[in-house]
Amino acid sequence: MAEKTEQSYEQARDELTEVVRKLEAGGLTLEESLALWERGEKLAAVCEEWLEGARARLTAAMNAEGDAKDDSSDPSAPF
């Protein structure tokens, strides 16, 4: 998604919070509400993409750490 590179997770989250606040406040026309809803959906997707990337990085780091521990228990390892 091109938008991910344009916004950090924090920027997208903060804007999404503002969109929700405006929708909850009411007083908007149907067209304004729909436009905000659509923007909110895009922002939620950006946040989800960032979170999925973070999960993947954490999983990879945990797997690498586990592999390093497995290697250290190898009796033929020099240390």
PDB file of N, CA, C and O in Angstrom:
ATOM      1  N   MET A   1       0.852  -1.182   0.000  1.00  0.00           N
ATOM      2  CA  MET A   1       0.000   0.000   0.000  1.00  0.00           C
ATOM      3  C   MET A   1       0.892   1.237   0.000  1.00  0.00           C
ATOM      4  O   MET A   1       1.752   1.377   0.869  1.00  0.00           O
ATOM      5  N   ALA A   2       0.705   2.098  -0.924  1.00  0.00           N
ATOM      6  CA  ALA A   2       1.541   3.284  -1.070  1.00  0.00           C
ATOM      7  C   ALA A   2       1.387   4.217   0.120  1.00  0.00           C
ATOM      8  O   ALA A   2       2.331   4.919   0.483  1.00  0.00           O
ATOM      9  N   GLU A   3       0.222   4.231   0.725  1.00  0.00           N
ATOM     10  CA  GLU A   3      -0.043   5.157   1.810  1.00  0.00           C
ATOM     11  C   GLU A   3       0.816   4.862   3.029  1.00  0.00           C
ATOM     12  O   GLU A   3       1.139   5.770   3.794  1.00  0.00           O
ATOM     13  N   LYS A   4       1.188   3.599   3.218  1.00  0.00           N
ATOM     14  CA  LYS A   4       2.009   3.226   4.364  1.00  0.00           C
ATOM     15  C   LYS A   4       3.321   3.998   4.357  1.00  0.00           C
ATOM     16  O   LYS A   4       3.779   4.452   5.405  1.00  0.00           O
ATOM     17  N   THR A   5       3.915   4.147   3.208  1.00  0.00           N
ATOM     18  CA  THR A   5       5.186   4.854   3.133  1.00  0.00           C
ATOM     19  C   THR A   5       5.002   6.351   3.344  1.00  0.00           C
ATOM     20  O   THR A   5       5.963   7.049   3.668  1.00  0.00           O
ATOM     21  N   GLU A   6       3.808   6.842   3.170  1.00  0.00           N
ATOM     22  CA  GLU A   6       3.539   8.261   3.343  1.00  0.00           C
ATOM     23  C   GLU A   6       3.235   8.615   4.795  1.00  0.00           C
ATOM     24  O   GLU A   6       3.454   9.752   5.213  1.00  0.00           O
ATOM     25  N   GLN A   7       2.735   7.658   5.563  1.00  0.00           N
ATOM     26  CA  GLN A   7       2.358   7.926   6.945  1.00  0.00           C
ATOM     27  C   GLN A   7       2.980   6.882   7.856  1.00  0.00           C
ATOM     28  O   GLN A   7       3.036   5.695   7.533  1.00  0.00           O
ATOM     29  N   SER A   8       3.443   7.353   8.992  1.00  0.00           N
ATOM     30  CA  SER A   8       3.903   6.412  10.005  1.00  0.00           C
ATOM     31  C   SER A   8       2.662   5.797  10.658  1.00  0.00           C
ATOM     32  O   SER A   8       1.540   6.264  10.467  1.00  0.00           O
ATOM     33  N   TYR A   9       2.895   4.755  11.419  1.00  0.00           N
ATOM     34  CA  TYR A   9       1.796   4.137  12.158  1.00  0.00           C
ATOM     35  C   TYR A   9       1.143   5.172  13.074  1.00  0.00           C
ATOM     36  O   TYR A   9      -0.081   5.274  13.145  1.00  0.00           O
ATOM     37  N   GLU A  10       1.975   5.927  13.763  1.00  0.00           N
ATOM     38  CA  GLU A  10       1.462   6.897  14.732  1.00  0.00           C
ATOM     39  C   GLU A  10       0.636   7.986  14.060  1.00  0.00           C
ATOM     40  O   GLU A  10      -0.397   8.399  14.586  1.00  0.00           O
ATOM     41  N   GLN A  11       1.090   8.451  12.893  1.00  0.00           N
ATOM     42  CA  GLN A  11       0.328   9.470  12.157  1.00  0.00           C
ATOM     43  C   GLN A  11      -1.027   8.920  11.724  1.00  0.00           C
ATOM     44  O   GLN A  11      -2.049   9.590  11.877  1.00  0.00           O
ATOM     45  N   ALA A  12      -1.037   7.714  11.190  1.00  0.00           N
ATOM     46  CA  ALA A  12      -2.291   7.103  10.741  1.00  0.00           C
ATOM     47  C   ALA A  12      -3.227   6.866  11.918  1.00  0.00           C
ATOM     48  O   ALA A  12      -4.429   7.117  11.824  1.00  0.00           O
ATOM     49  N   ARG A  13      -2.674   6.381  13.031  1.00  0.00           N
ATOM     50  CA  ARG A  13      -3.486   6.130  14.231  1.00  0.00           C
ATOM     51  C   ARG A  13      -4.099   7.415  14.756  1.00  0.00           C
ATOM     52  O   ARG A  13      -5.279   7.450  15.106  1.00  0.00           O
ATOM     53  N   ASP A  14      -3.291   8.480  14.812  1.00  0.00           N
ATOM     54  CA  ASP A  14      -3.800   9.756  15.320  1.00  0.00           C
ATOM     55  C   ASP A  14      -4.890  10.325  14.414  1.00  0.00           C
ATOM     56  O   ASP A  14      -5.898  10.845  14.891  1.00  0.00           O
ATOM     57  N   GLU A  15      -4.676  10.220  13.106  1.00  0.00           N
ATOM     58  CA  GLU A  15      -5.702  10.715  12.177  1.00  0.00           C
ATOM     59  C   GLU A  15      -6.969   9.871  12.278  1.00  0.00           C
ATOM     60  O   GLU A  15      -8.078  10.401  12.211  1.00  0.00           O
ATOM     61  N   LEU A  16      -6.807   8.566  12.439  1.00  0.00           N
ATOM     62  CA  LEU A  16      -7.970   7.691  12.597  1.00  0.00           C
ATOM     63  C   LEU A  16      -8.750   8.050  13.860  1.00  0.00           C
ATOM     64  O   LEU A  16      -9.981   8.045  13.857  1.00  0.00           O
ATOM     65  N   THR A  17      -8.042   8.356  14.920  1.00  0.00           N
ATOM     66  CA  THR A  17      -8.694   8.773  16.163  1.00  0.00           C
ATOM     67  C   THR A  17      -9.523  10.034  15.936  1.00  0.00           C
ATOM     68  O   THR A  17     -10.640  10.155  16.438  1.00  0.00           O
ATOM     69  N   GLU A  18      -8.967  10.961  15.180  1.00  0.00           N
ATOM     70  CA  GLU A  18      -9.683  12.206  14.875  1.00  0.00           C
ATOM     71  C   GLU A  18     -10.917  11.943  14.005  1.00  0.00           C
ATOM     72  O   GLU A  18     -11.965  12.555  14.211  1.00  0.00           O
ATOM     73  N   VAL A  19     -10.791  11.044  13.047  1.00  0.00           N
ATOM     74  CA  VAL A  19     -11.931  10.681  12.190  1.00  0.00           C
ATOM     75  C   VAL A  19     -13.051  10.098  13.051  1.00  0.00           C
ATOM     76  O   VAL A  19     -14.214  10.471  12.895  1.00  0.00           O
ATOM     77  N   VAL A  20     -12.703   9.193  13.950  1.00  0.00           N
ATOM     78  CA  VAL A  20     -13.714   8.576  14.828  1.00  0.00           C
ATOM     79  C   VAL A  20     -14.372   9.637  15.703  1.00  0.00           C
ATOM     80  O   VAL A  20     -15.589   9.628  15.889  1.00  0.00           O
ATOM     81  N   ARG A  21     -13.574  10.544  16.235  1.00  0.00           N
ATOM     82  CA  ARG A  21     -14.122  11.610  17.080  1.00  0.00           C
ATOM     83  C   ARG A  21     -15.150  12.444  16.324  1.00  0.00           C
ATOM     84  O   ARG A  21     -16.218  12.760  16.849  1.00  0.00           O
ATOM     85  N   LYS A  22     -14.814  12.797  15.082  1.00  0.00           N
ATOM     86  CA  LYS A  22     -15.734  13.602  14.270  1.00  0.00           C
ATOM     87  C   LYS A  22     -17.012  12.833  13.951  1.00  0.00           C
ATOM     88  O   LYS A  22     -18.107  13.393  13.996  1.00  0.00           O
ATOM     89  N   LEU A  23     -16.872  11.563  13.631  1.00  0.00           N
ATOM     90  CA  LEU A  23     -18.059  10.758  13.333  1.00  0.00           C
ATOM     91  C   LEU A  23     -18.950  10.616  14.565  1.00  0.00           C
ATOM     92  O   LEU A  23     -20.174  10.701  14.460  1.00  0.00           O
ATOM     93  N   GLU A  24     -18.345  10.402  15.721  1.00  0.00           N
ATOM     94  CA  GLU A  24     -19.109  10.252  16.953  1.00  0.00           C
ATOM     95  C   GLU A  24     -19.790  11.559  17.377  1.00  0.00           C
ATOM     96  O   GLU A  24     -20.854  11.543  17.997  1.00  0.00           O
ATOM     97  N   ALA A  25     -19.166  12.681  17.035  1.00  0.00           N
ATOM     98  CA  ALA A  25     -19.736  13.975  17.407  1.00  0.00           C
ATOM     99  C   ALA A  25     -21.015  14.255  16.635  1.00  0.00           C
ATOM    100  O   ALA A  25     -21.902  14.952  17.126  1.00  0.00           O
ATOM    101  N   GLY A  26     -21.109  13.713  15.431  1.00  0.00           N
ATOM    102  CA  GLY A  26     -22.311  13.914  14.626  1.00  0.00           C
ATOM    103  C   GLY A  26     -22.361  15.298  14.008  1.00  0.00           C
ATOM    104  O   GLY A  26     -21.370  16.028  13.991  1.00  0.00           O
ATOM    105  N   GLY A  27     -23.532  15.643  13.502  1.00  0.00           N
ATOM    106  CA  GLY A  27     -23.730  16.953  12.900  1.00  0.00           C
ATOM    107  C   GLY A  27     -23.179  17.070  11.494  1.00  0.00           C
ATOM    108  O   GLY A  27     -23.094  18.174  10.957  1.00  0.00           O
ATOM    109  N   LEU A  28     -22.806  15.962  10.888  1.00  0.00           N
ATOM    110  CA  LEU A  28     -22.266  15.975   9.535  1.00  0.00           C
ATOM    111  C   LEU A  28     -23.333  15.591   8.529  1.00  0.00           C
ATOM    112  O   LEU A  28     -24.312  14.925   8.866  1.00  0.00           O
ATOM    113  N   THR A  29     -23.138  16.010   7.314  1.00  0.00           N
ATOM    114  CA  THR A  29     -24.041  15.553   6.260  1.00  0.00           C
ATOM    115  C   THR A  29     -23.724  14.093   5.965  1.00  0.00           C
ATOM    116  O   THR A  29     -22.681  13.575   6.364  1.00  0.00           O
ATOM    117  N   LEU A  30     -24.630  13.450   5.270  1.00  0.00           N
ATOM    118  CA  LEU A  30     -24.409  12.062   4.887  1.00  0.00           C
ATOM    119  C   LEU A  30     -23.140  11.937   4.055  1.00  0.00           C
ATOM    120  O   LEU A  30     -22.347  11.018   4.259  1.00  0.00           O
ATOM    121  N   GLU A  31     -22.950  12.848   3.130  1.00  0.00           N
ATOM    122  CA  GLU A  31     -21.764  12.809   2.266  1.00  0.00           C
ATOM    123  C   GLU A  31     -20.474  12.983   3.075  1.00  0.00           C
ATOM    124  O   GLU A  31     -19.486  12.288   2.838  1.00  0.00           O
ATOM    125  N   GLU A  32     -20.495  13.913   4.030  1.00  0.00           N
ATOM    126  CA  GLU A  32     -19.321  14.117   4.883  1.00  0.00           C
ATOM    127  C   GLU A  32     -19.040  12.874   5.734  1.00  0.00           C
ATOM    128  O   GLU A  32     -17.891  12.465   5.900  1.00  0.00           O
ATOM    129  N   SER A  33     -20.102  12.291   6.261  1.00  0.00           N
ATOM    130  CA  SER A  33     -19.950  11.084   7.073  1.00  0.00           C
ATOM    131  C   SER A  33     -19.375   9.935   6.251  1.00  0.00           C
ATOM    132  O   SER A  33     -18.484   9.221   6.712  1.00  0.00           O
ATOM    133  N   LEU A  34     -19.881   9.762   5.043  1.00  0.00           N
ATOM    134  CA  LEU A  34     -19.370   8.700   4.175  1.00  0.00           C
ATOM    135  C   LEU A  34     -17.902   8.919   3.817  1.00  0.00           C
ATOM    136  O   LEU A  34     -17.114   7.974   3.809  1.00  0.00           O
ATOM    137  N   ALA A  35     -17.543  10.152   3.525  1.00  0.00           N
ATOM    138  CA  ALA A  35     -16.152  10.462   3.188  1.00  0.00           C
ATOM    139  C   ALA A  35     -15.235  10.179   4.382  1.00  0.00           C
ATOM    140  O   ALA A  35     -14.148   9.626   4.216  1.00  0.00           O
ATOM    141  N   LEU A  36     -15.675  10.559   5.580  1.00  0.00           N
ATOM    142  CA  LEU A  36     -14.877  10.282   6.770  1.00  0.00           C
ATOM    143  C   LEU A  36     -14.773   8.783   7.025  1.00  0.00           C
ATOM    144  O   LEU A  36     -13.707   8.279   7.380  1.00  0.00           O
ATOM    145  N   TRP A  37     -15.888   8.071   6.842  1.00  0.00           N
ATOM    146  CA  TRP A  37     -15.884   6.618   7.040  1.00  0.00           C
ATOM    147  C   TRP A  37     -14.878   5.963   6.087  1.00  0.00           C
ATOM    148  O   TRP A  37     -14.094   5.104   6.491  1.00  0.00           O
ATOM    149  N   GLU A  38     -14.911   6.378   4.826  1.00  0.00           N
ATOM    150  CA  GLU A  38     -13.980   5.816   3.841  1.00  0.00           C
ATOM    151  C   GLU A  38     -12.533   6.130   4.211  1.00  0.00           C
ATOM    152  O   GLU A  38     -11.655   5.278   4.073  1.00  0.00           O
ATOM    153  N   ARG A  39     -12.286   7.341   4.675  1.00  0.00           N
ATOM    154  CA  ARG A  39     -10.937   7.710   5.103  1.00  0.00           C
ATOM    155  C   ARG A  39     -10.521   6.857   6.303  1.00  0.00           C
ATOM    156  O   ARG A  39      -9.383   6.394   6.388  1.00  0.00           O
ATOM    157  N   GLY A  40     -11.450   6.662   7.214  1.00  0.00           N
ATOM    158  CA  GLY A  40     -11.173   5.830   8.383  1.00  0.00           C
ATOM    159  C   GLY A  40     -10.820   4.404   7.999  1.00  0.00           C
ATOM    160  O   GLY A  40      -9.922   3.804   8.591  1.00  0.00           O
ATOM    161  N   GLU A  41     -11.518   3.856   7.013  1.00  0.00           N
ATOM    162  CA  GLU A  41     -11.220   2.493   6.539  1.00  0.00           C
ATOM    163  C   GLU A  41      -9.801   2.422   5.977  1.00  0.00           C
ATOM    164  O   GLU A  41      -9.069   1.467   6.239  1.00  0.00           O
ATOM    165  N   LYS A  42      -9.420   3.434   5.207  1.00  0.00           N
ATOM    166  CA  LYS A  42      -8.064   3.459   4.642  1.00  0.00           C
ATOM    167  C   LYS A  42      -7.021   3.572   5.746  1.00  0.00           C
ATOM    168  O   LYS A  42      -6.001   2.884   5.717  1.00  0.00           O
ATOM    169  N   LEU A  43      -7.278   4.434   6.710  1.00  0.00           N
ATOM    170  CA  LEU A  43      -6.339   4.603   7.813  1.00  0.00           C
ATOM    171  C   LEU A  43      -6.221   3.334   8.656  1.00  0.00           C
ATOM    172  O   LEU A  43      -5.129   2.977   9.098  1.00  0.00           O
ATOM    173  N   ALA A  44      -7.336   2.663   8.876  1.00  0.00           N
ATOM    174  CA  ALA A  44      -7.305   1.405   9.622  1.00  0.00           C
ATOM    175  C   ALA A  44      -6.476   0.363   8.871  1.00  0.00           C
ATOM    176  O   ALA A  44      -5.746  -0.410   9.492  1.00  0.00           O
ATOM    177  N   ALA A  45      -6.582   0.337   7.552  1.00  0.00           N
ATOM    178  CA  ALA A  45      -5.795  -0.596   6.747  1.00  0.00           C
ATOM    179  C   ALA A  45      -4.301  -0.270   6.849  1.00  0.00           C
ATOM    180  O   ALA A  45      -3.471  -1.177   6.922  1.00  0.00           O
ATOM    181  N   VAL A  46      -3.959   1.019   6.852  1.00  0.00           N
ATOM    182  CA  VAL A  46      -2.564   1.429   6.995  1.00  0.00           C
ATOM    183  C   VAL A  46      -2.033   0.958   8.354  1.00  0.00           C
ATOM    184  O   VAL A  46      -0.936   0.404   8.437  1.00  0.00           O
ATOM    185  N   CYS A  47      -2.804   1.178   9.401  1.00  0.00           N
ATOM    186  CA  CYS A  47      -2.389   0.755  10.743  1.00  0.00           C
ATOM    187  C   CYS A  47      -2.217  -0.760  10.795  1.00  0.00           C
ATOM    188  O   CYS A  47      -1.240  -1.257  11.355  1.00  0.00           O
ATOM    189  N   GLU A  48      -3.149  -1.481  10.220  1.00  0.00           N
ATOM    190  CA  GLU A  48      -3.078  -2.941  10.222  1.00  0.00           C
ATOM    191  C   GLU A  48      -1.843  -3.428   9.470  1.00  0.00           C
ATOM    192  O   GLU A  48      -1.194  -4.384   9.895  1.00  0.00           O
ATOM    193  N   GLU A  49      -1.519  -2.784   8.371  1.00  0.00           N
ATOM    194  CA  GLU A  49      -0.332  -3.168   7.609  1.00  0.00           C
ATOM    195  C   GLU A  49       0.940  -2.956   8.436  1.00  0.00           C
ATOM    196  O   GLU A  49       1.836  -3.800   8.441  1.00  0.00           O
ATOM    197  N   TRP A  50       1.006  -1.832   9.125  1.00  0.00           N
ATOM    198  CA  TRP A  50       2.158  -1.581   9.998  1.00  0.00           C
ATOM    199  C   TRP A  50       2.231  -2.632  11.095  1.00  0.00           C
ATOM    200  O   TRP A  50       3.309  -3.151  11.387  1.00  0.00           O
ATOM    201  N   LEU A  51       1.094  -2.950  11.704  1.00  0.00           N
ATOM    202  CA  LEU A  51       1.084  -3.929  12.792  1.00  0.00           C
ATOM    203  C   LEU A  51       1.459  -5.319  12.298  1.00  0.00           C
ATOM    204  O   LEU A  51       2.181  -6.042  12.984  1.00  0.00           O
ATOM    205  N   GLU A  52       0.981  -5.702  11.124  1.00  0.00           N
ATOM    206  CA  GLU A  52       1.357  -7.001  10.560  1.00  0.00           C
ATOM    207  C   GLU A  52       2.863  -7.057  10.303  1.00  0.00           C
ATOM    208  O   GLU A  52       3.501  -8.079  10.553  1.00  0.00           O
ATOM    209  N   GLY A  53       3.418  -5.971   9.808  1.00  0.00           N
ATOM    210  CA  GLY A  53       4.859  -5.906   9.583  1.00  0.00           C
ATOM    211  C   GLY A  53       5.633  -6.029  10.892  1.00  0.00           C
ATOM    212  O   GLY A  53       6.655  -6.711  10.958  1.00  0.00           O
ATOM    213  N   ALA A  54       5.139  -5.368  11.920  1.00  0.00           N
ATOM    214  CA  ALA A  54       5.792  -5.441  13.229  1.00  0.00           C
ATOM    215  C   ALA A  54       5.725  -6.857  13.787  1.00  0.00           C
ATOM    216  O   ALA A  54       6.703  -7.358  14.343  1.00  0.00           O
ATOM    217  N   ARG A  55       4.557  -7.508  13.636  1.00  0.00           N
ATOM    218  CA  ARG A  55       4.423  -8.899  14.097  1.00  0.00           C
ATOM    219  C   ARG A  55       5.406  -9.812  13.370  1.00  0.00           C
ATOM    220  O   ARG A  55       6.037 -10.673  13.982  1.00  0.00           O
ATOM    221  N   ALA A  56       5.527  -9.615  12.066  1.00  0.00           N
ATOM    222  CA  ALA A  56       6.437 -10.444  11.273  1.00  0.00           C
ATOM    223  C   ALA A  56       7.882 -10.234  11.730  1.00  0.00           C
ATOM    224  O   ALA A  56       8.645 -11.195  11.837  1.00  0.00           O
ATOM    225  N   ARG A  57       8.253  -9.002  11.995  1.00  0.00           N
ATOM    226  CA  ARG A  57       9.619  -8.719  12.458  1.00  0.00           C
ATOM    227  C   ARG A  57       9.877  -9.344  13.822  1.00  0.00           C
ATOM    228  O   ARG A  57      10.950  -9.900  14.059  1.00  0.00           O
ATOM    229  N   LEU A  58       8.892  -9.254  14.726  1.00  0.00           N
ATOM    230  CA  LEU A  58       9.049  -9.857  16.051  1.00  0.00           C
ATOM    231  C   LEU A  58       9.168 -11.370  15.952  1.00  0.00           C
ATOM    232  O   LEU A  58      10.004 -11.980  16.618  1.00  0.00           O
ATOM    233  N   THR A  59       8.335 -11.968  15.123  1.00  0.00           N
ATOM    234  CA  THR A  59       8.387 -13.417  14.937  1.00  0.00           C
ATOM    235  C   THR A  59       9.736 -13.837  14.386  1.00  0.00           C
ATOM    236  O   THR A  59      10.322 -14.815  14.851  1.00  0.00           O
ATOM    237  N   ALA A  60      10.234 -13.106  13.397  1.00  0.00           N
ATOM    238  CA  ALA A  60      11.541 -13.423  12.814  1.00  0.00           C
ATOM    239  C   ALA A  60      12.643 -13.284  13.862  1.00  0.00           C
ATOM    240  O   ALA A  60      13.547 -14.117  13.925  1.00  0.00           O
ATOM    241  N   ALA A  61      12.574 -12.244  14.680  1.00  0.00           N
ATOM    242  CA  ALA A  61      13.589 -12.036  15.714  1.00  0.00           C
ATOM    243  C   ALA A  61      13.527 -13.146  16.764  1.00  0.00           C
ATOM    244  O   ALA A  61      14.561 -13.639  17.213  1.00  0.00           O
ATOM    245  N   MET A  62      12.323 -13.532  17.150  1.00  0.00           N
ATOM    246  CA  MET A  62      12.178 -14.604  18.133  1.00  0.00           C
ATOM    247  C   MET A  62      12.662 -15.930  17.565  1.00  0.00           C
ATOM    248  O   MET A  62      13.291 -16.715  18.274  1.00  0.00           O
ATOM    249  N   ASN A  63      12.378 -16.186  16.301  1.00  0.00           N
ATOM    250  CA  ASN A  63      12.845 -17.416  15.661  1.00  0.00           C
ATOM    251  C   ASN A  63      14.368 -17.415  15.554  1.00  0.00           C
ATOM    252  O   ASN A  63      15.004 -18.446  15.777  1.00  0.00           O
ATOM    253  N   ALA A  64      14.952 -16.282  15.220  1.00  0.00           N
ATOM    254  CA  ALA A  64      16.408 -16.178  15.122  1.00  0.00           C
ATOM    255  C   ALA A  64      17.048 -16.396  16.488  1.00  0.00           C
ATOM    256  O   ALA A  64      18.090 -17.042  16.594  1.00  0.00           O
ATOM    257  N   GLU A  65      16.428 -15.862  17.522  1.00  0.00           N
ATOM    258  CA  GLU A  65      16.946 -16.045  18.880  1.00  0.00           C
ATOM    259  C   GLU A  65      16.853 -17.520  19.266  1.00  0.00           C
ATOM    260  O   GLU A  65      17.774 -18.066  19.874  1.00  0.00           O
ATOM    261  N   GLY A  66      15.750 -18.154  18.914  1.00  0.00           N
ATOM    262  CA  GLY A  66      15.585 -19.576  19.196  1.00  0.00           C
ATOM    263  C   GLY A  66      16.602 -20.416  18.453  1.00  0.00           C
ATOM    264  O   GLY A  66      17.126 -21.386  19.000  1.00  0.00           O
ATOM    265  N   ASP A  67      16.887 -20.052  17.206  1.00  0.00           N
ATOM    266  CA  ASP A  67      17.895 -20.764  16.421  1.00  0.00           C
ATOM    267  C   ASP A  67      19.270 -20.598  17.045  1.00  0.00           C
ATOM    268  O   ASP A  67      20.056 -21.545  17.074  1.00  0.00           O
ATOM    269  N   ALA A  68      19.569 -19.406  17.547  1.00  0.00           N
ATOM    270  CA  ALA A  68      20.865 -19.148  18.175  1.00  0.00           C
ATOM    271  C   ALA A  68      21.009 -19.982  19.442  1.00  0.00           C
ATOM    272  O   ALA A  68      22.093 -20.495  19.722  1.00  0.00           O
ATOM    273  N   LYS A  69      19.943 -20.123  20.207  1.00  0.00           N
ATOM    274  CA  LYS A  69      19.980 -20.949  21.417  1.00  0.00           C
ATOM    275  C   LYS A  69      20.176 -22.409  21.047  1.00  0.00           C
ATOM    276  O   LYS A  69      20.928 -23.123  21.710  1.00  0.00           O
ATOM    277  N   ASP A  70      19.504 -22.857  19.992  1.00  0.00           N
ATOM    278  CA  ASP A  70      19.640 -24.242  19.534  1.00  0.00           C
ATOM    279  C   ASP A  70      21.075 -24.522  19.121  1.00  0.00           C
ATOM    280  O   ASP A  70      21.596 -25.601  19.403  1.00  0.00           O
ATOM    281  N   ASP A  71      21.723 -23.572  18.461  1.00  0.00           N
ATOM    282  CA  ASP A  71      23.104 -23.743  18.011  1.00  0.00           C
ATOM    283  C   ASP A  71      24.056 -23.839  19.198  1.00  0.00           C
ATOM    284  O   ASP A  71      25.044 -24.572  19.144  1.00  0.00           O
ATOM    285  N   SER A  72      23.762 -23.098  20.278  1.00  0.00           N
ATOM    286  CA  SER A  72      24.673 -23.088  21.411  1.00  0.00           C
ATOM    287  C   SER A  72      24.607 -24.395  22.184  1.00  0.00           C
ATOM    288  O   SER A  72      25.529 -24.698  22.942  1.00  0.00           O
ATOM    289  N   SER A  73      23.558 -25.172  22.020  1.00  0.00           N
ATOM    290  CA  SER A  73      23.466 -26.450  22.719  1.00  0.00           C
ATOM    291  C   SER A  73      24.090 -27.583  21.896  1.00  0.00           C
ATOM    292  O   SER A  73      24.060 -28.735  22.328  1.00  0.00           O
ATOM    293  N   ASP A  74      24.634 -27.289  20.760  1.00  0.00           N
ATOM    294  CA  ASP A  74      25.294 -28.260  19.904  1.00  0.00           C
ATOM    295  C   ASP A  74      26.607 -28.672  20.568  1.00  0.00           C
ATOM    296  O   ASP A  74      27.475 -27.828  20.789  1.00  0.00           O
ATOM    297  N   PRO A  75      26.765 -29.967  20.892  1.00  0.00           N
ATOM    298  CA  PRO A  75      27.987 -30.394  21.579  1.00  0.00           C
ATOM    299  C   PRO A  75      29.250 -30.219  20.729  1.00  0.00           C
ATOM    300  O   PRO A  75      30.354 -30.192  21.273  1.00  0.00           O
ATOM    301  N   SER A  76      29.108 -30.102  19.427  1.00  0.00           N
ATOM    302  CA  SER A  76      30.300 -29.908  18.594  1.00  0.00           C
ATOM    303  C   SER A  76      30.660 -28.438  18.443  1.00  0.00           C
ATOM    304  O   SER A  76      31.663 -28.114  17.807  1.00  0.00           O
ATOM    305  N   ALA A  77      29.861 -27.541  19.015  1.00  0.00           N
ATOM    306  CA  ALA A  77      30.144 -26.113  18.942  1.00  0.00           C
ATOM    307  C   ALA A  77      31.388 -25.809  19.788  1.00  0.00           C
ATOM    308  O   ALA A  77      31.552 -26.385  20.863  1.00  0.00           O
ATOM    309  N   PRO A  78      32.269 -24.909  19.315  1.00  0.00           N
ATOM    310  CA  PRO A  78      33.519 -24.644  20.028  1.00  0.00           C
ATOM    311  C   PRO A  78      33.343 -23.931  21.364  1.00  0.00           C
ATOM    312  O   PRO A  78      34.238 -24.022  22.204  1.00  0.00           O
ATOM    313  N   PHE A  79      32.248 -23.232  21.603  1.00  0.00           N
ATOM    314  CA  PHE A  79      32.067 -22.507  22.855  1.00  0.00           C
ATOM    315  C   PHE A  79      30.768 -22.875  23.500  1.00  0.00           C
ATOM    316  O   PHE A  79      30.443 -22.361  24.570  1.00  0.00           O
TER     317      PHE A  79
END
